[in-house]
Amino acid sequence: MGTLNYVILFSSFGLMLGWVFYVVFGQVTVRKLRRNPITKAHLGVEFISGWDIFNVAQALATPRKFHKILEKGKLAFLNADSEILLKNTNTTDRVLAIIFFWTFFLSGSVMIFAILIDTAM
């Protein structure tokens, strides 16, 4: 088994771990935000069921400067409002968002690049 196959295998484990955090983050944080009338309308567009979990995690896990750029663009309605979410979440919610978002994002990105490199060889 080559090195790229090991990279793909470990990123698969990372994605599985990311899905576990997806469920936990959705049940703990996003459910609370959906029930709050103040935050319900600020979770971003939900293309498919559960997409707002990704929107909320991105809003809480990415740097504020980066998210402010997204919120001022023409497609701002697609993203969750980070200021309102920061006011209505606690530290545990933010830590869960950071762990979920970056685990999922990095594992998925590494897997895609490894597969592309493997098919190019």
N, C-alpha and C positions, 0 to 999 in steps of 0.2 A: 504494500500500500504506500503510495507516494505521499509526499509532504502536503500537497494540496488536498488530498483526500482527508488527511487528518484535520486540516483547517476547516474543511466543509463539515466534518463530523463534529468538531468542537463548536462551530457556530450553530449547528443544528441543536446541540444541547443548550446553547445560549438562547436560541429562539424558543425552545420549550420552556425554559426558565422565564423568559419574557412573557409567554402566554399565561403562566401561573401568576406573575405580577399583574398582568392585564386583568385577570379575574378579581384578584384581591383589591387592586386599585379601583376597579369599577364598583365593587360591592361596598368598599369602605368610604371612598371619597365622592365619586361621581353620583352615587345614589343620594347622598346627602345634598349635593349641589342641585340635583334635579328636583328635589322636594322643596327647596328654598325658592320662594317666588321672586326674590331679588336676582338670583343667579340663573334661574331657569332659561331665560331668554338670551343669556350671554355665553352659552357653551359652544357656539359655532354651529355650522351647518352639519347635519347628520345625513350623509349620503346613504349609508346603510346602517342598520341597527348596530349600535356600539361605537360608531365613528366619533361620537362626542368624547369618548374616553381618551382617544388619541389626541383630540383637540385640547382637552383640559391638561393632559400630561405634558404636551408640548408647551402650553402656556406657562405651566409651573416649572418646567425643567430647563427651558432655554434661557439664556441671558436676557434681561429686561430690554437692553438696547436693541438686540436682534428682534425681539417680539414687538417692540414699538414700531420698528420699520415695517413689519408685516401688517400691523394694525392701521398704519397710515396709507397703505397702498390701495389700489382699486379693488383688490380682492379681499379686503379686510373682513367682510361678512363671513368668510369661510373659517376664520380663526376665532378662538375663544378670547374673551376680554381678560387680559392678564391682571389688570388692576383690581377688578371686581373679585376675581378668583383669589387673589392674594389676600384681600380683606376678609374673605369668608372661608379660608382654610387655615389649618394649624400646621405646625412644624412636621408632624407625622405625615400628614397628607402630602406635603411638599417633598419629603424624603422618599415616600412611596412613588411619587411622580418621577423623581429623578432616577431612581433605581429602575422603574419600569421603562421609561422612555429611552434612556441611554443603553440599557441592556438590549432592548428590542432593536433600536436603531443601529447600534454597532454590530450586533450579531447578524442582522439582515444585510447590512452593507458589506461586511467581510465575506459572507456567503456568496452574495452576488458577484463580487469581484473575483473570488476564488473560482467560481464556476466559469466566469468569462475567461479567465487566464487558462483554466484547464481545457476549455474547448478550443482556445486559440493555439494550443500546443500540438 
